[in-house]
Amino acid sequence: MSSAPAPLIAIYPGTFDPLTAGHLDLIARASKFVETLIVGILRNESKQPLFSVEERMEMVQEAVDQYANVRVACFDGLLVEFAAEQRARLIIRGIRAVSDYEYELQMALMNRRLRPEIETVFMMASEAYSFISSRLVKEVIKLGGDIQGLVPPCVEQRLRARLRTARTLHA
């Protein structure tokens, strides 16, 4: 008598500062292949994010509420250690361009060396979102550009509110 296989849990890690339509597309697609998808928000003190980890968790949670098998968590330290703590066997990484692949391959190989039981799966960005990055979205909105459709509506609202606050403080 064989035991049932363990549920397939995956981690989709990132800073998500802010969450973009590209991230959300990858979440929607990846969630179809696993029992549980954990959106892991990196707490990285060396970067100066626009939003706190708590704010990013709230935005991501609001945007993924429609997916019953997706949950949001934050982590610091090594991704593979977080994955092991969560009993995840997969790490999902999005690839937008060849330049992403070179960096992601290096990280995947190091992760495999540290935790060979955890696999990394690369998913290509959908063509409609392959040019979007959190950095670019922040730059466009700061310069007064239209970001509708580049981020979920809840994220756009928070970005606009954050910019209004920043302008008021600097006025």
C-alpha positions in Angstrom: 0.0 0.0 0.0 1.6 3.3 -1.1 1.0 6.6 0.6 -0.4 9.6 -1.2 2.2 11.9 -2.7 2.8 15.1 -0.7 0.8 18.1 -2.0 2.8 20.1 -4.5 3.6 23.5 -2.9 5.5 26.2 -4.9 7.0 29.5 -3.9 6.8 32.5 -6.2 9.4 34.9 -4.6 10.0 38.6 -5.2 10.0 42.1 -3.7 6.7 43.0 -5.4 7.4 46.7 -4.9 4.8 47.1 -6.3 3.0 44.0 -7.7 2.5 44.4 -11.5 0.1 42.9 -14.0 3.0 40.7 -15.1 3.4 39.3 -11.6 -0.3 38.7 -11.3 -0.4 36.9 -14.7 2.4 34.6 -13.5 0.5 33.9 -10.3 -2.7 33.0 -12.2 -0.8 30.7 -14.5 1.4 29.0 -11.9 -1.5 28.5 -9.5 -3.1 26.1 -12.0 -0.2 23.6 -11.6 0.2 23.3 -7.9 -2.0 22.6 -4.8 -0.6 25.7 -3.0 1.3 28.7 -4.4 2.9 30.9 -1.8 3.8 34.4 -3.0 6.9 35.0 -0.9 7.7 38.7 -0.4 11.3 39.3 0.3 12.1 41.5 3.3 15.3 43.1 2.0 16.6 45.8 4.3 19.4 46.8 1.8 16.9 48.0 -0.7 14.8 51.1 -0.1 11.3 50.0 -1.1 8.5 52.4 -1.9 6.1 50.2 0.2 6.7 48.4 3.5 6.5 44.7 3.6 3.2 44.9 5.4 1.8 47.2 2.6 3.1 44.9 -0.1 1.5 41.9 1.6 -1.8 43.7 1.8 -1.7 44.7 -1.9 -0.7 41.2 -3.0 -3.3 39.6 -0.8 -6.1 41.9 -2.2 -5.0 41.1 -5.8 -4.8 37.3 -5.3 -8.0 36.9 -3.2 -9.7 35.3 -6.2 -7.3 32.3 -6.1 -8.2 29.9 -3.4 -4.9 28.1 -3.5 -2.6 31.2 -3.3 -1.4 32.6 0.0 1.0 35.4 0.8 4.0 35.3 3.2 7.1 37.3 3.8 10.6 36.0 4.3 14.2 37.1 4.7 17.4 35.1 4.3 17.9 32.4 1.8 15.0 31.6 -0.5 15.6 27.8 -0.4 15.5 27.8 3.4 12.1 29.6 3.3 11.0 27.1 0.7 12.1 24.2 2.9 10.3 25.7 5.9 7.1 25.9 3.8 7.5 22.3 2.5 7.7 23.7 -1.0 9.3 21.5 -3.7 9.2 24.2 -6.5 10.4 27.7 -6.9 8.7 29.6 -9.7 10.6 32.3 -11.5 9.4 34.6 -14.3 11.6 35.3 -17.3 11.0 38.4 -19.4 14.1 38.5 -21.5 17.5 36.8 -22.1 19.1 39.1 -19.5 16.7 37.7 -16.8 17.6 34.2 -17.8 21.3 34.6 -17.1 20.8 35.9 -13.6 18.0 33.4 -12.8 20.0 30.5 -14.0 22.9 31.4 -11.7 20.5 31.7 -8.8 18.7 28.4 -9.6 22.0 26.5 -9.8 23.1 27.9 -6.4 19.7 27.0 -4.9 20.0 23.5 -6.3 23.5 23.2 -4.7 22.1 24.4 -1.3 18.8 22.3 -1.5 18.9 19.7 -4.3 15.4 18.5 -3.4 13.9 21.9 -4.4 13.5 22.5 -8.2 13.3 25.9 -9.9 10.8 26.3 -12.8 11.1 29.2 -15.2 7.9 30.6 -16.7 8.0 32.9 -19.6 6.3 36.2 -19.2 3.2 36.7 -21.4 4.0 38.8 -24.4 1.6 41.5 -23.1 3.6 41.9 -19.9 7.1 41.1 -20.9 8.3 44.8 -20.7 6.8 45.6 -17.3 8.9 45.8 -14.2 8.2 47.3 -10.8 11.0 49.8 -11.3 9.6 50.9 -14.6 6.1 51.3 -13.2 7.4 53.5 -10.4 9.4 55.6 -12.8 6.4 56.1 -15.2 3.9 57.1 -12.5 6.4 59.5 -10.9 6.8 61.3 -14.2 3.0 61.5 -14.6 2.5 58.7 -17.0 -0.5 56.4 -17.3 0.0 53.0 -15.6 -3.6 51.7 -16.0 -3.4 48.0 -16.9 0.3 47.7 -15.8 -0.7 47.1 -12.2 -3.9 45.8 -10.5 -6.3 48.7 -9.6 -5.7 48.3 -5.9 -1.9 48.9 -6.5 -2.5 51.9 -8.8 -4.6 53.5 -6.0 -1.9 53.0 -3.5 0.8 54.3 -5.8 -1.2 57.5 -6.5 -1.8 58.0 -2.8 1.9 57.5 -2.0 2.9 60.0 -4.7 0.4 62.6 -3.4 1.8 62.2 0.1 5.4 62.5 -1.2 4.5 65.7 -3.2 2.7 67.2 -0.1 5.8 66.5 2.0 8.1 68.1 -0.5 5.9 71.1 -1.3 
